[in-house]
Amino acid sequence: MLLLDLEDFMFELKEGAIKHAGPSNRTATAKLYDVEGVEVREFGDRRIKLAFEDEDGSEIEIALDPERASEVARGVELLEEESEVFE
């Protein structure tokens, strides 16, 4: 399930193209639940891409520098050691 929170956004549809028409100081949240597929690969010269896909084909990709990717890996390892989720 893909959840997009686009509150306070304004979009323009013109000649089949969607364009953000509001102020540039807005933020959005995207959440993907019930992930069925995960892929980790190199992205560009110095980044790592994490790609997540659910059973409906919705996908979220995240590009991280190696240091941030290592933080994610360490966080998962800590959860494996300390959390009941992995039991």
C-alpha positions, 0 to 999 in steps of 0.5 A: 500500500502506497500512502502519499500525503500531499496536503497543501500542494497545488498542481497544474495539468496542462497538455497532459503534463502535471506541474507543481504550481504552488510555493516551493516551501512545501514538504510531502511524505511517502510511505510504502507498506507491505513491501514484497521486493527489495533491491540494493544497487549502485547509483551514480558515482557515489551513491547506493539506491534502495528500491522497495516494491509492494504487491501492487507494483507501487515503488519507492526508491531512495538514493543514499551516500555510502555513510547513510547506507551504512547507518541503515545497515547498522540500524537493522543489525542492532534491531536483529540483536535487540528486537523481538521483531526478528524472533 
